[in-house]
Amino acid sequence: MKKQQIIVFMDGAGNYYEVPRALLERSRVSERRKRKVIAALEECEATHLYIRASAIPGSIASDKFVGAHQLYYVGFYLSSTKAKR
């Protein structure tokens, strides 16, 4: 039986996303496009800022995360692939 790797992400609202590894690999940014992608990311609002102590998850002073903009890697599992007929 053939298996495929399923990558799992979670957003800040607790939603889970399953992405087959093969799809992720097909979406890899080519060397030719890397500069354009980096430039596009730099045009967006800053996502990497100084983290206040009260913003550290699990801290007794942290606020509850609101929104679902960030995705976090949760893990992966192996799943059987369906036979193609």
C-alpha positions as CSV (number, residue, x, y, z in Angstrom):
1,M,0.0,0.0,0.0
2,K,1.4,3.4,-1.0
3,K,1.5,6.2,1.6
4,Q,1.7,9.9,1.3
5,Q,2.8,12.5,3.8
6,I,0.2,15.0,5.0
7,I,1.5,18.2,6.5
8,V,-0.8,19.8,9.2
9,F,-1.0,23.5,10.0
10,M,-3.1,25.3,12.5
11,D,-4.2,28.9,12.5
12,G,-4.7,31.2,15.5
13,A,-8.4,30.4,15.6
14,G,-7.8,26.7,16.1
15,N,-8.6,25.6,12.5
16,Y,-6.5,22.8,11.1
17,Y,-5.3,22.5,7.5
18,E,-4.0,19.3,5.8
19,V,-1.7,19.7,2.8
20,P,-0.3,16.7,1.0
21,R,3.5,16.9,0.8
22,A,3.3,16.5,-3.0
23,L,1.2,19.6,-3.3
24,L,3.7,21.5,-1.1
25,E,6.6,20.4,-3.2
26,R,4.8,21.4,-6.4
27,S,4.4,24.9,-4.9
28,R,8.0,25.4,-4.1
29,V,9.3,28.8,-5.3
30,S,11.8,28.5,-8.1
31,E,15.2,30.2,-7.8
32,R,14.1,32.5,-10.7
33,R,11.1,33.8,-8.6
34,K,12.7,34.0,-5.1
35,R,13.6,37.6,-5.4
36,K,10.1,38.6,-6.5
37,V,8.5,36.7,-3.6
38,I,10.9,38.2,-1.1
39,A,10.1,41.7,-2.4
40,A,6.4,41.0,-2.2
41,L,6.7,39.9,1.4
42,E,8.7,43.0,2.3
43,E,5.9,45.2,0.9
44,C,3.4,43.6,3.3
45,E,2.9,44.8,6.9
46,A,5.7,43.7,9.2
47,T,5.1,40.3,10.6
48,H,8.3,40.1,12.6
49,L,8.4,42.6,15.4
50,Y,9.9,42.8,18.8
51,I,7.9,40.4,21.0
52,R,6.7,41.9,24.3
53,A,6.9,39.5,27.3
54,S,3.1,39.8,27.6
55,A,2.7,38.5,24.0
56,I,4.6,35.2,24.7
57,P,2.1,32.3,24.5
58,G,1.7,30.7,27.8
59,S,2.8,33.8,29.7
60,I,0.4,34.8,32.5
61,A,0.5,38.3,31.1
62,S,-0.3,37.3,27.5
63,D,-3.4,38.3,25.7
64,K,-5.5,35.7,24.0
65,F,-4.5,35.4,20.3
66,V,-7.3,36.9,18.1
67,G,-7.5,36.3,14.4
68,A,-6.5,33.6,12.0
69,H,-3.7,35.2,10.0
70,Q,-0.7,33.1,11.0
71,L,-0.3,29.4,10.3
72,Y,1.8,27.2,12.6
73,Y,3.3,23.9,11.7
74,V,1.7,21.2,13.8
75,G,3.1,18.0,12.4
76,F,2.6,15.4,9.8
77,Y,1.2,11.9,9.4
78,L,1.2,9.2,6.7
79,S,-2.0,8.5,4.8
80,S,-2.9,5.8,2.3
81,T,-3.2,6.9,-1.2
82,K,-6.1,5.8,-3.3
83,A,-5.3,3.5,-6.1
84,K,-5.8,5.2,-9.5
85,R,-7.9,3.1,-12.0
